[in-house]
Amino acid sequence: MITVHRLGARRTDGLDQDIAYSVDIERSGGRFDNAPEVREAPLRVTHLFRREEGRWRIVHRHADFLQPRQEPR
């Protein structure tokens, strides 16, 4: 079982008349693989929205684990 606590940090927004997107950092955590400690699991998340009948709907969501910053070689 995973317990998730989410804090969103908005990074980028884009908006057209009927299409919008956001790029966020979601910080969550939980107990993974029956581990006794809670671990942080930051995600880089992109949402695509479309306006339908006057309301915004999420039509696509993509997330992957946020990797530590690496210096160029």
Sequence and secondary structure as in RCSB ss.txt:
>XXXX:A:sequence
MITVHRLGARRTDGLDQDIAYSVDIERSGGRFDNAPEVREAPLRVTHLFRREEGRWRIVHRHADFLQPRQEPR
>XXXX:A:secstr
      EEEEEEEEE SSEEEEEEEEE EE  TT SS EE  EEEEEEEEEETTEEEEEEEEEEE        
